[in-house]
Amino acid sequence: MPGIDPRFMCHHLSVSLGSKPVAQKKRRQGEEKRKSIKEEVGKLLAAGFVREVQYPTWLANVVMVKKANGRWRMCTDYTALNKACPKDPYPLPNINQLVDEVSEHALLSFMDAYSGYNQIRMHPADEEKTAFIIEAGAFCYKVMPFGLKNVGATYKRLMDKVFKEIIGKDMEVYVDDMVVKSSKAETHYHTLERVFTILRKNQLRLNPEKCSFGVRADKFLGFMLTERGIEANPDKCQAIINMRSPQNVKEV
């Protein structure tokens, strides 16, 4: 299983003293959802991301959310566990400031981590706290799952640590979204080489479908960034263009 060496960093759960474990009763799911759950858990088992567990004290249900493409996304209802964990105060960057820092560069490369959170291991002592129940039994995560409190802070801490020599200079990062910014091609390619070296060293993977390299404009955190600065996001503009014109005074 590739990913960050757990000796370098893993995700700990700081459960408040006195918090009692909560084991949810299994909820009923429709046939379509059950089929999707079975397929997804099969993939997670094959990837080494989850393992079967017996007699868990914390137990959550899975929640199926339909994506824009019509497929199902499997999430876990960690409401009780999240309430028992205090918030990690590790700061996330200010989005507006980050966007300002990236705009007005001649060349940009946008990178997105492949299942970014899953590339960080759970601390072994905390794995069983992530247990979830399905038709086939109870399973827990060996890697950091989505929906768990403070996973964003842990991931940002990792990015700051591995890219500490580049962030704020030739690169900016917002959780698992990365962008390399340069005014000259030679500098840009050199920075990308450094980034790829760091990624390989730490066994971090990118999602090629969500990466674009050496472009002059692209979307980042919902903004359209270009060499000229920040421009209107065409996706948001299209929604306004497609809006039906008011037909009466009330609709105005």
CYANA upper distance limits for C-alpha pairs under 8 A (distance plus 0.5 A):
  1 MET  CA     47 ALA  CA      7.32
  1 MET  CA     48 GLY  CA      6.81
  2 PRO  CA    119 GLN  CA      7.55
  2 PRO  CA    203 GLN  CA      6.31
  2 PRO  CA    204 LEU  CA      7.88
  3 GLY  CA    118 ASN  CA      8.41
  3 GLY  CA    119 GLN  CA      4.91
  3 GLY  CA    120 ILE  CA      6.66
  3 GLY  CA    121 ARG  CA      8.31
  3 GLY  CA    202 ASN  CA      7.33
  3 GLY  CA    203 GLN  CA      5.40
  3 GLY  CA    204 LEU  CA      5.94
  3 GLY  CA    205 ARG  CA      8.20
  4 ILE  CA      8 PHE  CA      7.50
  4 ILE  CA      9 MET  CA      7.35
  4 ILE  CA     10 CYS  CA      8.44
  4 ILE  CA    119 GLN  CA      6.59
  4 ILE  CA    120 ILE  CA      6.06
  4 ILE  CA    121 ARG  CA      7.76
  4 ILE  CA    202 ASN  CA      6.08
  4 ILE  CA    203 GLN  CA      6.57
  4 ILE  CA    204 LEU  CA      7.27
  5 ASP  CA      9 MET  CA      7.11
  5 ASP  CA     10 CYS  CA      8.48
  5 ASP  CA    120 ILE  CA      8.47
  5 ASP  CA    121 ARG  CA      8.46
  5 ASP  CA    202 ASN  CA      7.78
  6 PRO  CA     10 CYS  CA      5.55
  6 PRO  CA    120 ILE  CA      7.81
  6 PRO  CA    121 ARG  CA      6.47
  6 PRO  CA    123 HIS  CA      8.25
  9 MET  CA    120 ILE  CA      7.78
  9 MET  CA    121 ARG  CA      8.26
  9 MET  CA    158 LEU  CA      7.77
 10 CYS  CA    120 ILE  CA      6.28
 10 CYS  CA    121 ARG  CA      5.52
 10 CYS  CA    122 MET  CA      5.96
 10 CYS  CA    123 HIS  CA      6.14
 11 HIS  CA    120 ILE  CA      7.49
 11 HIS  CA    121 ARG  CA      6.83
 11 HIS  CA    122 MET  CA      5.28
 11 HIS  CA    123 HIS  CA      6.09
 11 HIS  CA    144 MET  CA      7.11
 11 HIS  CA    151 VAL  CA      7.89
 11 HIS  CA    154 THR  CA      7.09
 12 HIS  CA    122 MET  CA      7.07
 12 HIS  CA    123 HIS  CA      6.00
 12 HIS  CA    126 ASP  CA      7.12
 13 LEU  CA     85 CYS  CA      7.46
 13 LEU  CA    126 ASP  CA      6.71
 14 SER  CA     85 CYS  CA      6.08
 14 SER  CA     86 PRO  CA      7.43
 15 VAL  CA     19 SER  CA      7.53
 15 VAL  CA     81 LEU  CA      8.40
 15 VAL  CA     84 ALA  CA      5.96
 15 VAL  CA     85 CYS  CA      5.12
 15 VAL  CA     86 PRO  CA      7.76
 16 SER  CA     84 ALA  CA      6.14
 16 SER  CA     85 CYS  CA      6.27
 16 SER  CA     86 PRO  CA      7.43
 19 SER  CA     84 ALA  CA      6.43
 21 PRO  CA     57 THR  CA      6.24
 21 PRO  CA     58 TRP  CA      5.60
 21 PRO  CA     81 LEU  CA      8.22
 22 VAL  CA     57 THR  CA      7.35
 22 VAL  CA     58 TRP  CA      5.67
 22 VAL  CA     59 LEU  CA      6.94
 22 VAL  CA     80 ALA  CA      7.02
 22 VAL  CA     81 LEU  CA      8.04
 23 ALA  CA     56 PRO  CA      8.46
 23 ALA  CA     57 THR  CA      6.69
 23 ALA  CA     58 TRP  CA      5.51
 23 ALA  CA     59 LEU  CA      4.75
 23 ALA  CA     60 ALA  CA      6.94
 24 GLN  CA     58 TRP  CA      8.48
 24 GLN  CA     59 LEU  CA      6.09
 24 GLN  CA     60 ALA  CA      5.91
 24 GLN  CA     61 ASN  CA      7.15
 25 LYS  CA     60 ALA  CA      8.46
 25 LYS  CA     61 ASN  CA      8.13
 26 LYS  CA     61 ASN  CA      6.67
 26 LYS  CA    133 ILE  CA      6.80
 26 LYS  CA    134 ILE  CA      7.57
 27 ARG  CA     61 ASN  CA      7.28
 29 GLN  CA     33 LYS  CA      6.51
 29 GLN  CA     34 ARG  CA      6.49
 30 GLY  CA     34 ARG  CA      6.61
 31 GLU  CA     35 LYS  CA      6.72
 32 GLU  CA     36 SER  CA      6.92
 33 LYS  CA     37 ILE  CA      6.58
 33 LYS  CA     64 MET  CA      7.26
 33 LYS  CA     72 TRP  CA      8.09
 34 ARG  CA     38 LYS  CA      6.65
 34 ARG  CA    135 GLU  CA      8.29
 35 LYS  CA     39 GLU  CA      6.84
 36 SER  CA     40 GLU  CA      6.61
 36 SER  CA     72 TRP  CA      7.22
 37 ILE  CA     41 VAL  CA      6.55
 37 ILE  CA     74 MET  CA      7.26
 37 ILE  CA    134 ILE  CA      8.29
 38 LYS  CA     42 GLY  CA      6.59
 38 LYS  CA    136 ALA  CA      8.42
 39 GLU  CA     43 LYS  CA      6.88
 40 GLU  CA     44 LEU  CA      6.79
 40 GLU  CA     74 MET  CA      7.81
 41 VAL  CA     45 LEU  CA      6.57
 41 VAL  CA     50 VAL  CA      8.42
 42 GLY  CA     46 ALA  CA      6.69
 43 LYS  CA     47 ALA  CA      6.64
 44 LEU  CA     48 GLY  CA      6.69
 44 LEU  CA     49 PHE  CA      5.61
 44 LEU  CA     50 VAL  CA      6.26
 45 LEU  CA     49 PHE  CA      6.48
 45 LEU  CA     50 VAL  CA      5.85
 45 LEU  CA     51 ARG  CA      6.90
 48 GLY  CA    142 LYS  CA      7.96
 49 PHE  CA    118 ASN  CA      7.79
 49 PHE  CA    141 TYR  CA      6.43
 49 PHE  CA    142 LYS  CA      5.78
 49 PHE  CA    143 VAL  CA      6.06
 50 VAL  CA    139 PHE  CA      6.90
 50 VAL  CA    140 CYS  CA      5.94
 50 VAL  CA    141 TYR  CA      4.82
 50 VAL  CA    142 LYS  CA      5.75
 50 VAL  CA    143 VAL  CA      7.78
 51 ARG  CA    139 PHE  CA      5.93
 51 ARG  CA    140 CYS  CA      6.13
 51 ARG  CA    141 TYR  CA      7.07
 51 ARG  CA    142 LYS  CA      7.51
 52 GLU  CA    137 GLY  CA      7.97
 52 GLU  CA    138 ALA  CA      6.43
 52 GLU  CA    139 PHE  CA      4.72
 52 GLU  CA    140 CYS  CA      6.87
 53 VAL  CA    128 GLU  CA      7.63
 53 VAL  CA    131 ALA  CA      7.91
 53 VAL  CA    138 ALA  CA      6.14
 53 VAL  CA    139 PHE  CA      5.63
 53 VAL  CA    140 CYS  CA      6.84
 54 GLN  CA    138 ALA  CA      7.29
 56 PRO  CA    128 GLU  CA      6.84
 56 PRO  CA    129 LYS  CA      7.83
 56 PRO  CA    131 ALA  CA      7.17
 56 PRO  CA    138 ALA  CA      8.45
 57 THR  CA    129 LYS  CA      7.77
 58 TRP  CA     81 LEU  CA      8.12
 58 TRP  CA    128 GLU  CA      7.85
 58 TRP  CA    129 LYS  CA      5.70
 58 TRP  CA    130 THR  CA      7.53
 58 TRP  CA    131 ALA  CA      6.80
 59 LEU  CA    129 LYS  CA      7.79
 59 LEU  CA    130 THR  CA      7.65
 59 LEU  CA    131 ALA  CA      5.54
 59 LEU  CA    132 PHE  CA      5.69
 59 LEU  CA    133 ILE  CA      7.16
 60 ALA  CA     76 THR  CA      7.13
 60 ALA  CA     77 ASP  CA      6.21
 60 ALA  CA     78 TYR  CA      6.68
 60 ALA  CA    130 THR  CA      8.13
 60 ALA  CA    131 ALA  CA      6.79
 60 ALA  CA    132 PHE  CA      5.00
 60 ALA  CA    133 ILE  CA      6.73
 61 ASN  CA     76 THR  CA      6.45
 61 ASN  CA     77 ASP  CA      6.10
 61 ASN  CA    132 PHE  CA      5.96
 61 ASN  CA    133 ILE  CA      6.02
 61 ASN  CA    134 ILE  CA      7.77
 62 VAL  CA     74 MET  CA      7.03
 62 VAL  CA     75 CYS  CA      6.05
 62 VAL  CA     76 THR  CA      4.81
 62 VAL  CA     77 ASP  CA      6.42
 62 VAL  CA    132 PHE  CA      7.13
 62 VAL  CA    133 ILE  CA      7.57
 62 VAL  CA    134 ILE  CA      7.82
 63 VAL  CA     74 MET  CA      6.45
 63 VAL  CA     75 CYS  CA      5.52
 63 VAL  CA     76 THR  CA      6.16
 63 VAL  CA     77 ASP  CA      6.95
 64 MET  CA     72 TRP  CA      6.55
 64 MET  CA     73 ARG  CA      6.13
 64 MET  CA     74 MET  CA      5.33
 64 MET  CA     75 CYS  CA      6.61
 65 VAL  CA     72 TRP  CA      6.05
 65 VAL  CA     73 ARG  CA      5.57
 65 VAL  CA     74 MET  CA      7.00
 65 VAL  CA     75 CYS  CA      7.80
 66 LYS  CA     70 GLY  CA      6.51
 66 LYS  CA     71 ARG  CA      6.26
 66 LYS  CA     72 TRP  CA      5.02
 66 LYS  CA     73 ARG  CA      6.55
 67 LYS  CA     71 ARG  CA      5.95
 67 LYS  CA     72 TRP  CA      6.36
 67 LYS  CA     73 ARG  CA      6.96
 75 CYS  CA    146 PHE  CA      7.62
 75 CYS  CA    147 GLY  CA      7.38
 76 THR  CA    132 PHE  CA      7.58
 76 THR  CA    146 PHE  CA      8.26
 76 THR  CA    147 GLY  CA      6.96
 77 ASP  CA    147 GLY  CA      7.85
 78 TYR  CA     82 ASN  CA      6.33
 78 TYR  CA    130 THR  CA      8.39
 78 TYR  CA    147 GLY  CA      7.12
 78 TYR  CA    148 LEU  CA      6.76
 79 THR  CA     83 LYS  CA      6.76
 80 ALA  CA     84 ALA  CA      7.02
 81 LEU  CA     85 CYS  CA      7.13
 81 LEU  CA    129 LYS  CA      8.38
 82 ASN  CA     86 PRO  CA      8.43
 82 ASN  CA    148 LEU  CA      7.04
 82 ASN  CA    149 LYS  CA      5.87
 85 CYS  CA    149 LYS  CA      7.88
 87 LYS  CA    149 LYS  CA      7.87
 87 LYS  CA    150 ASN  CA      6.96
 88 ASP  CA    150 ASN  CA      6.25
 88 ASP  CA    153 ALA  CA      7.13
 89 PRO  CA    153 ALA  CA      8.25
 90 TYR  CA    153 ALA  CA      6.21
 90 TYR  CA    157 ARG  CA      7.94
 91 PRO  CA    153 ALA  CA      7.73
 92 LEU  CA    153 ALA  CA      7.74
 92 LEU  CA    156 LYS  CA      7.63
 92 LEU  CA    174 TYR  CA      7.85
 92 LEU  CA    175 VAL  CA      8.28
 93 PRO  CA     97 GLN  CA      8.27
 93 PRO  CA     98 LEU  CA      7.38
 93 PRO  CA    174 TYR  CA      7.30
 94 ASN  CA     98 LEU  CA      6.57
 95 ILE  CA     99 VAL  CA      6.60
 95 ILE  CA    174 TYR  CA      8.49
 95 ILE  CA    221 LEU  CA      8.10
 96 ASN  CA    100 ASP  CA      6.76
 97 GLN  CA    101 GLU  CA      6.77
 98 LEU  CA    102 VAL  CA      6.93
 98 LEU  CA    172 GLU  CA      7.63
 99 VAL  CA    103 SER  CA      6.70
 99 VAL  CA    220 PHE  CA      8.09
 99 VAL  CA    221 LEU  CA      8.36
 99 VAL  CA    223 PHE  CA      8.09
 99 VAL  CA    225 LEU  CA      8.26
 99 VAL  CA    230 ILE  CA      8.47
100 ASP  CA    229 GLY  CA      8.49
100 ASP  CA    230 ILE  CA      8.27
102 VAL  CA    172 GLU  CA      7.81
102 VAL  CA    179 VAL  CA      8.27
102 VAL  CA    181 LYS  CA      6.77
102 VAL  CA    225 LEU  CA      7.97
103 SER  CA    225 LEU  CA      5.81
103 SER  CA    226 THR  CA      6.45
103 SER  CA    227 GLU  CA      6.88
103 SER  CA    228 ARG  CA      7.97
103 SER  CA    229 GLY  CA      5.39
103 SER  CA    230 ILE  CA      6.66
104 GLU  CA    225 LEU  CA      8.05
104 GLU  CA    226 THR  CA      6.48
104 GLU  CA    227 GLU  CA      4.54
104 GLU  CA    228 ARG  CA      5.71
104 GLU  CA    229 GLY  CA      5.10
104 GLU  CA    230 ILE  CA      8.31
105 HIS  CA    181 LYS  CA      6.57
105 HIS  CA    182 SER  CA      6.15
105 HIS  CA    183 SER  CA      5.80
105 HIS  CA    216 ARG  CA      8.28
105 HIS  CA    226 THR  CA      7.58
105 HIS  CA    227 GLU  CA      5.37
105 HIS  CA    228 ARG  CA      8.42
106 ALA  CA    181 LYS  CA      8.28
106 ALA  CA    182 SER  CA      6.70
106 ALA  CA    183 SER  CA      5.29
106 ALA  CA    184 LYS  CA      7.41
106 ALA  CA    216 ARG  CA      6.38
106 ALA  CA    226 THR  CA      8.22
106 ALA  CA    227 GLU  CA      5.61
107 LEU  CA    181 LYS  CA      6.50
107 LEU  CA    182 SER  CA      5.79
107 LEU  CA    183 SER  CA      6.62
107 LEU  CA    184 LYS  CA      7.62
107 LEU  CA    185 ALA  CA      7.51
107 LEU  CA    188 HIS  CA      7.52
107 LEU  CA    214 GLY  CA      5.94
107 LEU  CA    215 VAL  CA      6.09
107 LEU  CA    216 ARG  CA      5.64
107 LEU  CA    217 ALA  CA      8.50
107 LEU  CA    227 GLU  CA      8.17
108 LEU  CA    179 VAL  CA      7.22
108 LEU  CA    180 VAL  CA      6.14
108 LEU  CA    181 LYS  CA      5.32
108 LEU  CA    182 SER  CA      7.06
108 LEU  CA    188 HIS  CA      8.45
108 LEU  CA    213 PHE  CA      7.18
108 LEU  CA    214 GLY  CA      5.84
108 LEU  CA    215 VAL  CA      5.73
108 LEU  CA    216 ARG  CA      6.46
108 LEU  CA    217 ALA  CA      7.62
109 SER  CA    179 VAL  CA      5.93
109 SER  CA    180 VAL  CA      5.57
109 SER  CA    181 LYS  CA      7.27
109 SER  CA    211 CYS  CA      8.05
109 SER  CA    212 SER  CA      6.13
109 SER  CA    213 PHE  CA      4.66
109 SER  CA    214 GLY  CA      5.71
109 SER  CA    215 VAL  CA      6.78
110 PHE  CA    177 ASP  CA      7.99
110 PHE  CA    178 MET  CA      6.35
110 PHE  CA    179 VAL  CA      4.99
110 PHE  CA    180 VAL  CA      7.16
110 PHE  CA    210 LYS  CA      8.44
110 PHE  CA    211 CYS  CA      5.88
110 PHE  CA    212 SER  CA      5.71
110 PHE  CA    213 PHE  CA      6.76
110 PHE  CA    220 PHE  CA      8.38
111 MET  CA    177 ASP  CA      6.62
111 MET  CA    178 MET  CA      5.50
111 MET  CA    179 VAL  CA      6.59
111 MET  CA    206 LEU  CA      7.33
111 MET  CA    207 ASN  CA      8.06
111 MET  CA    210 LYS  CA      7.19
111 MET  CA    211 CYS  CA      5.03
111 MET  CA    212 SER  CA      7.18
112 ASP  CA    176 ASP  CA      6.47
112 ASP  CA    177 ASP  CA      5.53
112 ASP  CA    178 MET  CA      6.75
112 ASP  CA    206 LEU  CA      6.23
112 ASP  CA    207 ASN  CA      6.20
112 ASP  CA    208 PRO  CA      8.31
112 ASP  CA    210 LYS  CA      6.31
112 ASP  CA    211 CYS  CA      6.47
113 ALA  CA    176 ASP  CA      6.05
113 ALA  CA    177 ASP  CA      7.48
113 ALA  CA    204 LEU  CA      8.07
113 ALA  CA    205 ARG  CA      6.45
113 ALA  CA    206 LEU  CA      4.79
113 ALA  CA    207 ASN  CA      6.04
114 TYR  CA    205 ARG  CA      6.07
114 TYR  CA    206 LEU  CA      5.20
114 TYR  CA    207 ASN  CA      4.89
115 SER  CA    119 GLN  CA      7.35
115 SER  CA    207 ASN  CA      8.44
116 GLY  CA    120 ILE  CA      8.23
116 GLY  CA    155 TYR  CA      8.46
116 GLY  CA    176 ASP  CA      6.68
116 GLY  CA    205 ARG  CA      8.35
117 TYR  CA    143 VAL  CA      8.11
117 TYR  CA    144 MET  CA      5.98
117 TYR  CA    145 PRO  CA      6.80
117 TYR  CA    146 PHE  CA      7.33
117 TYR  CA    151 VAL  CA      7.67
117 TYR  CA    152 GLY  CA      8.49
117 TYR  CA    155 TYR  CA      7.25
118 ASN  CA    143 VAL  CA      5.70
118 ASN  CA    144 MET  CA      5.67
118 ASN  CA    145 PRO  CA      6.65
119 GLN  CA    143 VAL  CA      7.31
119 GLN  CA    144 MET  CA      7.86
119 GLN  CA    204 LEU  CA      7.34
120 ILE  CA    143 VAL  CA      6.20
120 ILE  CA    144 MET  CA      6.17
120 ILE  CA    155 TYR  CA      8.36
121 ARG  CA    142 LYS  CA      6.48
121 ARG  CA    143 VAL  CA      4.58
121 ARG  CA    144 MET  CA      6.19
122 MET  CA    126 ASP  CA      7.04
122 MET  CA    127 GLU  CA      6.37
122 MET  CA    141 TYR  CA      7.82
122 MET  CA    142 LYS  CA      5.97
122 MET  CA    143 VAL  CA      5.33
122 MET  CA    144 MET  CA      5.86
123 HIS  CA    127 GLU  CA      6.89
124 PRO  CA    142 LYS  CA      8.00
126 ASP  CA    130 THR  CA      7.80
127 GLU  CA    131 ALA  CA      8.03
127 GLU  CA    140 CYS  CA      6.63
127 GLU  CA    141 TYR  CA      6.25
127 GLU  CA    142 LYS  CA      6.27
127 GLU  CA    143 VAL  CA      8.48
128 GLU  CA    140 CYS  CA      5.94
128 GLU  CA    141 TYR  CA      7.82
129 LYS  CA    140 CYS  CA      7.88
130 THR  CA    140 CYS  CA      5.75
130 THR  CA    141 TYR  CA      6.42
131 ALA  CA    138 ALA  CA      6.92
131 ALA  CA    139 PHE  CA      5.78
131 ALA  CA    140 CYS  CA      4.49
131 ALA  CA    141 TYR  CA      7.36
132 PHE  CA    138 ALA  CA      6.07
132 PHE  CA    139 PHE  CA      6.02
132 PHE  CA    140 CYS  CA      6.68
133 ILE  CA    137 GLY  CA      6.34
133 ILE  CA    138 ALA  CA      4.97
133 ILE  CA    139 PHE  CA      7.08
134 ILE  CA    138 ALA  CA      6.83
141 TYR  CA    145 PRO  CA      7.28
144 MET  CA    148 LEU  CA      8.36
144 MET  CA    151 VAL  CA      7.48
145 PRO  CA    151 VAL  CA      8.25
146 PHE  CA    151 VAL  CA      7.91
147 GLY  CA    151 VAL  CA      8.47
150 ASN  CA    154 THR  CA      6.87
151 VAL  CA    155 TYR  CA      6.66
152 GLY  CA    156 LYS  CA      6.63
152 GLY  CA    175 VAL  CA      6.91
153 ALA  CA    157 ARG  CA      6.57
153 ALA  CA    175 VAL  CA      8.42
154 THR  CA    158 LEU  CA      6.81
155 TYR  CA    159 MET  CA      6.81
155 TYR  CA    175 VAL  CA      6.64
155 TYR  CA    176 ASP  CA      7.91
156 LYS  CA    160 ASP  CA      6.62
156 LYS  CA    174 TYR  CA      7.78
156 LYS  CA    175 VAL  CA      5.46
156 LYS  CA    176 ASP  CA      8.17
157 ARG  CA    161 LYS  CA      6.69
158 LEU  CA    162 VAL  CA      6.73
159 MET  CA    163 PHE  CA      6.34
159 MET  CA    164 LYS  CA      8.24
159 MET  CA    173 VAL  CA      7.87
159 MET  CA    175 VAL  CA      7.85
160 ASP  CA    164 LYS  CA      5.75
160 ASP  CA    167 ILE  CA      7.78
162 VAL  CA    198 ILE  CA      7.54
163 PHE  CA    167 ILE  CA      6.43
163 PHE  CA    195 VAL  CA      8.29
163 PHE  CA    198 ILE  CA      8.02
166 ILE  CA    170 ASP  CA      6.19
166 ILE  CA    171 MET  CA      6.18
167 ILE  CA    171 MET  CA      5.29
167 ILE  CA    172 GLU  CA      5.76
167 ILE  CA    173 VAL  CA      7.56
168 GLY  CA    172 GLU  CA      6.38
170 ASP  CA    180 VAL  CA      6.32
170 ASP  CA    181 LYS  CA      5.96
170 ASP  CA    182 SER  CA      7.00
170 ASP  CA    191 THR  CA      7.45
171 MET  CA    178 MET  CA      7.77
171 MET  CA    179 VAL  CA      6.17
171 MET  CA    180 VAL  CA      4.89
171 MET  CA    181 LYS  CA      6.41
172 GLU  CA    178 MET  CA      6.48
172 GLU  CA    179 VAL  CA      5.97
172 GLU  CA    180 VAL  CA      7.13
172 GLU  CA    181 LYS  CA      8.46
173 VAL  CA    177 ASP  CA      6.23
173 VAL  CA    178 MET  CA      5.02
173 VAL  CA    179 VAL  CA      6.96
174 TYR  CA    178 MET  CA      7.00
180 VAL  CA    188 HIS  CA      7.79
180 VAL  CA    191 THR  CA      7.78
180 VAL  CA    192 LEU  CA      7.64
181 LYS  CA    188 HIS  CA      7.42
182 SER  CA    187 THR  CA      6.90
182 SER  CA    188 HIS  CA      5.72
183 SER  CA    187 THR  CA      8.04
183 SER  CA    188 HIS  CA      8.05
184 LYS  CA    188 HIS  CA      6.74
185 ALA  CA    189 TYR  CA      6.72
186 GLU  CA    190 HIS  CA      6.75
187 THR  CA    191 THR  CA      6.67
188 HIS  CA    192 LEU  CA      6.73
188 HIS  CA    214 GLY  CA      8.27
189 TYR  CA    193 GLU  CA      6.68
190 HIS  CA    194 ARG  CA      6.97
191 THR  CA    195 VAL  CA      6.74
192 LEU  CA    196 PHE  CA      6.62
193 GLU  CA    197 THR  CA      6.68
194 ARG  CA    198 ILE  CA      6.82
195 VAL  CA    199 LEU  CA      6.70
196 PHE  CA    200 ARG  CA      6.61
197 THR  CA    201 LYS  CA      6.59
198 ILE  CA    202 ASN  CA      6.75
199 LEU  CA    203 GLN  CA      6.40
199 LEU  CA    204 LEU  CA      5.45
199 LEU  CA    205 ARG  CA      7.44
200 ARG  CA    204 LEU  CA      6.77
200 ARG  CA    205 ARG  CA      8.41
206 LEU  CA    211 CYS  CA      8.21
207 ASN  CA    211 CYS  CA      7.06
216 ARG  CA    226 THR  CA      6.39
216 ARG  CA    227 GLU  CA      6.82
217 ALA  CA    224 MET  CA      7.47
217 ALA  CA    225 LEU  CA      5.94
217 ALA  CA    226 THR  CA      4.86
217 ALA  CA    227 GLU  CA      7.50
218 ASP  CA    224 MET  CA      6.10
218 ASP  CA    225 LEU  CA      6.13
218 ASP  CA    226 THR  CA      7.44
219 LYS  CA    223 PHE  CA      5.81
219 LYS  CA    224 MET  CA      4.88
219 LYS  CA    225 LEU  CA      6.54
219 LYS  CA    233 ASN  CA      7.85
220 PHE  CA    224 MET  CA      6.89
220 PHE  CA    225 LEU  CA      7.36
222 GLY  CA    233 ASN  CA      7.59
223 PHE  CA    230 ILE  CA      7.42
223 PHE  CA    231 GLU  CA      7.70
223 PHE  CA    232 ALA  CA      7.55
223 PHE  CA    233 ASN  CA      6.21
224 MET  CA    230 ILE  CA      6.36
224 MET  CA    231 GLU  CA      5.76
224 MET  CA    232 ALA  CA      6.57
224 MET  CA    233 ASN  CA      5.53
224 MET  CA    234 PRO  CA      8.33
225 LEU  CA    229 GLY  CA      6.49
225 LEU  CA    230 ILE  CA      5.38
225 LEU  CA    231 GLU  CA      6.79
226 THR  CA    230 ILE  CA      6.70
226 THR  CA    231 GLU  CA      7.63
232 ALA  CA    236 LYS  CA      8.23
232 ALA  CA    237 CYS  CA      7.61
233 ASN  CA    237 CYS  CA      6.84
234 PRO  CA    238 GLN  CA      6.49
235 ASP  CA    239 ALA  CA      7.10
236 LYS  CA    240 ILE  CA      7.27
237 CYS  CA    241 ILE  CA      6.74
238 GLN  CA    242 ASN  CA      6.50
239 ALA  CA    243 MET  CA      6.78
246 PRO  CA    251 GLU  CA      5.76
246 PRO  CA    252 VAL  CA      6.07
247 GLN  CA    251 GLU  CA      7.00
247 GLN  CA    252 VAL  CA      8.39
248 ASN  CA    252 VAL  CA      7.20
